[in-house]
Amino acid sequence: MQNKVLVIGSGGAGLVAALNAHEAGADVTVLTKDYPTRAQTSMAQGGINAVLKHSQNDSVEAHIANTLKSAHGIASEEEVKKLCTEAVDAVEWLDNIGVQFSRTKDGKIAHRRLGGASGDRACYAQDYTGLKILHTLYDQVISKNIEIINDRFLLDIITKQNKVEGVSVLNKRSGEVEVYSANAVVLATGGYARIYDKHSTNAVGTSGDGIAAAIRAGARVSDMEFVQFHPTALKNSSILISESARGAGGHLLNSKSERFVDELLPRDEVARAIHEEMQKGEDIFLDIRHLGEEFIDEELPQERKLAKLYENVDPVYDLIPIKPVAHYTMGGIEVDKNSQTKVEGLFACGECANHRVHGANRLGGNSLLELVVFGREAGVSAADYAKNISVDASVDKIESNNILDEINTYTNDINFYEARTALGDMFYKNVGISRDKKSLQESLKTIKDYISKLHLMGVKDKSKIYNTNLIEFLEFKNMLELSRLVLKGALDREESRGAHYRSDFPNENEAYAKHTIVDINGVVAS
Ligand SMILES: Cc1cc2nc3c(=O)[nH]c(=O)nc-3n(C[C@H](O)[C@H](O)[C@H](O)COP(=O)(O)OP(=O)(O)OC[C@H]3O[C@@H](n4cnc5c(N)ncnc54)[C@H](O)[C@@H]3O)c2cc1C
């Protein structure tokens, strides 16, 4: 078998990789645990950064400088340059394939300001940017007859002598394990912020499955301790109110109606300022009333709907109660300049990968951009690699069945749903905006305890068809594996940098201006 590329995940990164691998001549199949248009990319609101030809008072150099500043010294200058330089191509490509960007009066793609940016740089489609991008990509994939197989949960990556041979998946519809052989595999399975459970803006399936599978297969991951907290999620539901609300002039107020921070600083600084106010007992609100109903309905219609639906307030007339919650995970699978991991033929892109462009704190609008720039790189690299490699199609099914066989022997003495909620609460409290040695050590102890008791937390539902109990257990198991790495990185990094704030080491320390790299055996380099 030759030329076969599997893409795991159908968010923005996966679909961009699939389209580009197809274009480069590969035979592509996309496998995904949900329905494609339900991927988290559809939730992105604020925009995608690009300095376009008609941009005024802005430059690619400024985009690079803002990204590097926000990354706090641990981004790769070369990769950031690539990201920002290729942004214009990325957005023009999206425009050409039909993404309905909002326009200026003279028909040009409109820009808005997001935090940490020195210019109005985010291209947007009202506040439905991710939804419109994802649906357009999906249309393209369908029109090119690229095969998408839904309801397949990635279990493991199958390798031989550190080379990819395929993947094993659980078919959610039948409950059977299936094996797909391939010459190259692209992981595009998203991040791990759902470890924080209800204290996260993320979709429920954002459990880092692909990252956990990559480590098990021999890949390395890095910078797992850097988790971004978004300043403005709705207080009761953790649903995001986009940064574009602050970009348009929204104010943050405490209970005394005082503004206490420059709302357009990078997210780490704004989130920390809110956290400090909350520690003093203040409630925090986002105020966009002064923007007016016409503007809100034209530019921020989704934010108004979400606030009404989930917080029972109308932002045209009311203050919006908010709090910071886990939003984006900067850490991920280590990749080289071709988006390839340490495992030959295994590529990664999107939030599950660490292309070293966000460093310690991602800039709003740079993730959607990353999906296009590095999704393309991963797709083309995988197709090139697949052309020159042949794989024995009869990969080993027995080993991949073992995980489920083993889980079947677990008892139900402990309810893992309760443990999952407790894990989220503990992470929000102890591994949140502010951490210290004691809180991190306590959390690591609890995680090790959970891991040692996994065999007592088994799945009650033994049915085969659409067994959500089993899927949620698999996700919980992956989150536990990754929690350990987040904690290890956070404990080792005895300094504060970007989103990683240690109250016992409040300053940045040059000695830690490096990446924390981990493999299955523990820390490889830091
Ligand atoms: C509310 C919200 C608003 C945001 N707004 C913006 C914004 O305005 N601008 C910006 O730049 N960024 C924004 N972001 C961040 C950005 O949307 C994400 O980082 C990005 O969409 C991630 O894309 P992805 O393709 O890597 O992963 P996802 O879109 O998360 O897709 C992952 C895919 O992998 C599949 N998958 C996962 N696990 C498995 C498994 N075990 N087996 C098979 N398939 C699997 C999923 O089903 C899904 O199809 C926002 C994020 C959120 C949550």
The ligand as an SDF file (V2000), in Angstrom:
LIG
                    3D

 53 58  0  0  0  0  0  0  0  0999 V2000
  -15.2450   29.3310   22.3720 C   0  0  0  0  0  0  0  0  0  0  0  0
  -13.9540   29.4380   21.6120 C   0  0  0  0  0  0  0  0  0  0  0  0
  -13.7010   30.5510   20.8310 C   0  0  0  0  0  0  0  0  0  0  0  0
  -12.5030   30.6640   20.1240 C   0  0  0  0  0  0  0  0  0  0  0  0
  -12.2860   31.7650   19.3200 N   0  0  0  0  0  0  0  0  0  0  0  0
  -11.1380   31.8390   18.5920 C   0  0  0  0  0  0  0  0  0  0  0  0
  -10.9170   32.9240   17.6940 C   0  0  0  0  0  0  0  0  0  0  0  0
  -11.7580   33.8110   17.5300 O   0  0  0  0  0  0  0  0  0  0  0  0
   -9.7580   32.9650   17.0120 N   0  0  0  0  0  0  0  0  0  0  0  0
   -8.7880   32.0050   17.1420 C   0  0  0  0  0  0  0  0  0  0  0  0
   -7.7490   32.1090   16.4910 O   0  0  0  0  0  0  0  0  0  0  0  0
   -8.9940   30.9510   17.9660 N   0  0  0  0  0  0  0  0  0  0  0  0
  -10.1370   30.8420   18.6800 C   0  0  0  0  0  0  0  0  0  0  0  0
  -10.3420   29.7650   19.5150 N   0  0  0  0  0  0  0  0  0  0  0  0
   -9.3600   28.6600   19.5020 C   0  0  0  0  0  0  0  0  0  0  0  0
   -9.5700   27.8120   18.2680 C   0  0  0  0  0  0  0  0  0  0  0  0
  -10.9250   27.7790   17.9310 O   0  0  0  0  0  0  0  0  0  0  0  0
   -9.0750   26.3810   18.4800 C   0  0  0  0  0  0  0  0  0  0  0  0
   -7.7730   26.4020   18.9770 O   0  0  0  0  0  0  0  0  0  0  0  0
   -9.0610   25.6390   17.1580 C   0  0  0  0  0  0  0  0  0  0  0  0
  -10.3260   25.7300   16.5400 O   0  0  0  0  0  0  0  0  0  0  0  0
   -8.6680   24.1860   17.3220 C   0  0  0  0  0  0  0  0  0  0  0  0
   -8.8120   23.5650   16.0680 O   0  0  0  0  0  0  0  0  0  0  0  0
   -8.3030   22.0850   15.7990 P   0  0  0  0  0  0  0  0  0  0  0  0
   -8.6560   21.7550   14.3970 O   0  0  0  0  0  0  0  0  0  0  0  0
   -6.8990   21.9450   16.2300 O   0  0  0  0  0  0  0  0  0  0  0  0
   -9.1630   21.2080   16.8200 O   0  0  0  0  0  0  0  0  0  0  0  0
  -10.7490   21.0290   16.9930 P   0  0  0  0  0  0  0  0  0  0  0  0
  -11.5360   22.0330   16.2500 O   0  0  0  0  0  0  0  0  0  0  0  0
  -10.9290   20.9090   18.4680 O   0  0  0  0  0  0  0  0  0  0  0  0
  -11.0150   19.6430   16.2890 O   0  0  0  0  0  0  0  0  0  0  0  0
  -10.5480   18.4360   16.8390 C   0  0  0  0  0  0  0  0  0  0  0  0
  -11.1130   17.3020   16.0170 C   0  0  0  0  0  0  0  0  0  0  0  0
  -10.5340   16.0710   16.4740 O   0  0  0  0  0  0  0  0  0  0  0  0
  -11.5530   15.1290   16.7230 C   0  0  0  0  0  0  0  0  0  0  0  0
  -11.0770   14.2210   17.7770 N   0  0  0  0  0  0  0  0  0  0  0  0
  -10.6690   14.5200   19.0330 C   0  0  0  0  0  0  0  0  0  0  0  0
  -10.3440   13.3830   19.6970 N   0  0  0  0  0  0  0  0  0  0  0  0
  -10.5320   12.3560   18.8380 C   0  0  0  0  0  0  0  0  0  0  0  0
  -10.4070   10.9430   18.9300 C   0  0  0  0  0  0  0  0  0  0  0  0
  -10.0490   10.3230   20.0690 N   0  0  0  0  0  0  0  0  0  0  0  0
  -10.6930   10.2000   17.8460 N   0  0  0  0  0  0  0  0  0  0  0  0
  -11.1010   10.7660   16.6740 C   0  0  0  0  0  0  0  0  0  0  0  0
  -11.2730   12.1060   16.5480 N   0  0  0  0  0  0  0  0  0  0  0  0
  -10.9830   12.8820   17.6030 C   0  0  0  0  0  0  0  0  0  0  0  0
  -12.7590   15.9720   17.1500 C   0  0  0  0  0  0  0  0  0  0  0  0
  -13.9600   15.2490   16.9890 O   0  0  0  0  0  0  0  0  0  0  0  0
  -12.6260   17.1310   16.1620 C   0  0  0  0  0  0  0  0  0  0  0  0
  -13.1460   16.7600   14.9200 O   0  0  0  0  0  0  0  0  0  0  0  0
  -11.5320   29.6420   20.2270 C   0  0  0  0  0  0  0  0  0  0  0  0
  -11.7820   28.5210   21.0260 C   0  0  0  0  0  0  0  0  0  0  0  0
  -12.9770   28.4180   21.7140 C   0  0  0  0  0  0  0  0  0  0  0  0
  -13.2310   27.2190   22.5780 C   0  0  0  0  0  0  0  0  0  0  0  0
  1  2  1  0
  2  3  1  0
  2 52  2  0
  3  4  2  0
  4  5  1  0
  4 50  1  0
  5  6  2  0
  6  7  1  0
  6 13  1  0
  7  8  2  0
  7  9  1  0
  9 10  1  0
 10 11  2  0
 10 12  1  0
 12 13  2  0
 13 14  1  0
 14 15  1  0
 14 50  1  0
 15 16  1  0
 16 17  1  0
 16 18  1  0
 18 19  1  0
 18 20  1  0
 20 21  1  0
 20 22  1  0
 22 23  1  0
 23 24  1  0
 24 25  2  0
 24 26  1  0
 24 27  1  0
 27 28  1  0
 28 29  2  0
 28 30  1  0
 28 31  1  0
 31 32  1  0
 32 33  1  0
 33 34  1  0
 33 48  1  0
 34 35  1  0
 35 36  1  0
 35 46  1  0
 36 37  1  0
 36 45  1  0
 37 38  2  0
 38 39  1  0
 39 40  1  0
 39 45  2  0
 40 41  1  0
 40 42  2  0
 42 43  1  0
 43 44  2  0
 44 45  1  0
 46 47  1  0
 46 48  1  0
 48 49  1  0
 50 51  2  0
 51 52  1  0
 52 53  1  0
M  END
$$$$
